[in-house]
Amino acid sequence: MRVLLIVSAEKHVERFEPLLGRHGFHVHTTASAEEAVKLARLYHHDIILLSQEFDEMPGTELLEKMRLGRVQT
């Protein structure tokens, strides 16, 4: 299973990426909203874990952007 982990703080990546990896998930990570949209279009992710806030935009706006780009999980 593929997971897209979109977080604004590196400490969350350090915590969740190894944990998910140990349980057999293939994890893509990013702290950039724009990169998140690109990764979501490039790969099919079974799960997307998303922070609430980014420097670029709120998490809800990023989610809407992904939906408009027809990103499906």
Secondary structure as UniProt FT lines:
FT   STRAND          2..6
FT   HELIX           10..22
FT   TURN            23..24
FT   STRAND          26..30
FT   HELIX           33..42
FT   STRAND          47..50
FT   HELIX           59..68
FT   TURN            69..70
//
